[in-house]
Amino acid sequence: MTATGQDTRDAIVVGGGLVGAAIAYGLQRQGLTTVMLDEGDVAHRASRGNFGLVWVQSKGLGAPHYQHWTHASAGAWPELAADLLATTGIGVGLHQPGGLHFCFSDDEMAQRDALMGQLRREAGNAGYEYRMIPAAELRDMVPGLGPQVVGASWTPYDGHASPLHLLRALHAAFQDLGGHYRPNAKVTAIKAAPRDFTVAIGAETVRAPRLVLASGLGNADLAPLVGLSAPLRPERGQILVTERTRQVLGLPTHVVRQTEEGSLLLGDSKEDMGFDTLTQTPAMMRAIAHKAVRTFPWIAELNIVRAWAALRVMSPDGKPIYDESERYPGATIANCHSGVTLAGAHASLLAPMIAAGALAPEMSPFSARRFDVQKAA
Ligand SMILES: Cc1cc2nc3c(=O)[nH]c(=O)nc-3n(C[C@H](O)[C@H](O)[C@H](O)COP(=O)(O)OP(=O)(O)OC[C@H]3O[C@@H](n4cnc5c(N)ncnc54)[C@H](O)[C@@H]3O)c2cc1C
């Protein structure tokens, strides 16, 4: 910090959720002095209200670049978890035993098989291992499966982690490595020039040649300030949590997962509700509980102890947006609706690209310019 109140760094990251924190940690680990400016734990809280899956299956249908990115992220996760533990002593509870997506009719099984087959074809040489597992075999893998379950798809790539421990560990590791975290720092204006960005926070300013906008839904307002666009919308999701019970579920599923502490998380709702996060709806909570009990009838014996709603950060096609400004080189935006899954890629693959000064060519399909093409068509 200079006497004039100007803080000069190698990089500014706006947003302290899972996306901003993973990138800021990755940049600081690359040796770049980085400041993370964060409005804080205000209403939208996707990073604090999510399900915690590190999930590969069903991601990137018709978009092999997204499938590869997700796969690469799941592959980068073990090293990320180990590094965070070594730096901070915080375990993020990563388990990657593979995951199950249940089907309740033969038709559903056939459709799911077709979808997984397409993903395999689109994976090309990278490969995509999956199996459709019939109910009789599933009963040996997970206990107390309901009679209505006909089978499930399985890939070895899926897993889960504690999203709250992950967020805490990313923040702690970032700061342990010398990164500067500024809470209560809502960014509303940016002075942009090529490889020269200045952001005012109260009476102080922060200046850097790299600027990363990773403020979740906030990017919709901030991206235009650096000549980019982030056409994002909120999508509400609700989650129910049961009381703790003995460890019964050895692997995560898309509707139920068991935490290291023993609670079961039940969820999977997707609701287009604008910016209304606070309301949990009895009808949706009933639907979530019903689906969980239909899958595992024994869940009906457990008490629900907590429930919440939070907003996903959704682009028009549901895929991430990574873009860099042509007008103001050095400015990058990053958004996705799978910030837990993609934390490995954000810290270990995206941050080095940003540090090096440009996104790799294979990232171009993630540009928000794809929506201009869709609009024109
Ligand atoms: C119900 C639910 C279940 C989910 N389940 C999973 C899952 O199982 N697996 C998975 O991978 N993902 C899951 N997700 C998605 C995941 O939670 C999000 O992708 C991720 O949290 C997005 O992180 P983010 O940092 O982009 O956004 P946010 O968490 O919204 O964080 C954005 C941050 O930026 C700050 N900010 C905003 N505007 C400004 C500004 N102008 N100046 C400074 N700071 C600002 C905010 O205060 C906030 O701290 C789920 C999401 C929900 C809602």
The ligand as a Gaussian input file, in Angstrom:
#p B3LYP/6-31G(d) Opt

LIG

0 1
 C      -28.742000     -25.922000      -4.379000
 C      -27.435000     -25.968000      -5.106000
 C      -26.763000     -27.175000      -5.252000
 C      -25.536000     -27.217000      -5.920000
 N      -24.873000     -28.392000      -5.988000
 C      -23.645000     -28.440000      -6.571000
 C      -22.915000     -29.649000      -6.590000
 O      -23.340000     -30.670000      -6.063000
 N      -21.700000     -29.661000      -7.215000
 C      -21.200000     -28.540000      -7.835000
 O      -20.117000     -28.619000      -8.420000
 N      -21.858000     -27.368000      -7.784000
 C      -23.067000     -27.291000      -7.178000
 N      -23.755000     -26.117000      -7.125000
 C      -23.177000     -24.948000      -7.790000
 C      -22.095000     -24.254000      -7.010000
 O      -22.508000     -24.025000      -5.707000
 C      -21.798000     -22.924000      -7.732000
 O      -21.359000     -23.215000      -9.041000
 C      -20.726000     -22.123000      -7.072000
 O      -20.954000     -21.970000      -5.715000
 C      -20.666000     -20.761000      -7.735000
 O      -19.674000     -20.044000      -7.085000
 P      -19.390000     -18.537000      -7.449000
 O      -18.186000     -18.162000      -6.706000
 O      -19.397000     -18.365000      -8.932000
 O      -20.694000     -17.762000      -6.980000
 P      -21.243000     -17.324000      -5.497000
 O      -21.236000     -18.449000      -4.557000
 O      -22.545000     -16.672000      -5.792000
 O      -20.171000     -16.301000      -5.022000
 C      -20.043000     -15.052000      -5.618000
 C      -19.316000     -14.164000      -4.643000
 O      -19.081000     -12.914000      -5.300000
 C      -19.454000     -11.875000      -4.412000
 N      -19.872000     -10.727000      -5.218000
 C      -20.971000     -10.580000      -6.000000
 N      -20.985000      -9.370000      -6.572000
 C      -19.861000      -8.732000      -6.139000
 C      -19.307000      -7.449000      -6.378000
 N      -19.912000      -6.558000      -7.182000
 N      -18.148000      -7.109000      -5.747000
 C      -17.508000      -7.989000      -4.931000
 N      -17.996000      -9.221000      -4.686000
 C      -19.148000      -9.584000      -5.278000
 C      -20.607000     -12.469000      -3.572000
 O      -20.769000     -11.775000      -2.357000
 C      -20.119000     -13.889000      -3.382000
 O      -19.266000     -14.009000      -2.241000
 C      -24.986000     -26.029000      -6.468000
 C      -25.646000     -24.810000      -6.302000
 C      -26.854000     -24.774000      -5.630000
 C      -27.534000     -23.457000      -5.459000

